[in-house]
Amino acid sequence: MNGEIIFNIDVMLAKRKMSVTELSERIGITIANVSVLKNGKARALKISTLCKLCEALDCQPGDILEYRQNPETE
């Protein structure tokens, strides 16, 4: 694999002064699953969940997701 997707949910939560608990309630997924996304441990993300995240955090997908190339492949 040449790179990885980084989830910047923690950055958006801080900007919006929102807790993981509040985000979880707004998008309808468990706190544990929000934490998996926030900590970058997720292996997949449904488009519908991404839409809910963007709506709850009032942002664009690019505000949440970032692509980083692995240093050894640059």
Secondary structure as GFF3:
##gff-version 3
##sequence-region A 1 74
A	DSSP	beta_strand	3	7	.	.	.	ID=ss1
A	DSSP	alpha_helix	9	16	.	.	.	ID=ss2
A	DSSP	alpha_helix	20	27	.	.	.	ID=ss3
A	DSSP	alpha_helix	31	38	.	.	.	ID=ss4
A	DSSP	alpha_helix	47	57	.	.	.	ID=ss5
A	DSSP	alpha_helix	61	64	.	.	.	ID=ss6
A	DSSP	beta_strand	65	69	.	.	.	ID=ss7
A	DSSP	three_ten_helix	71	73	.	.	.	ID=ss8
###
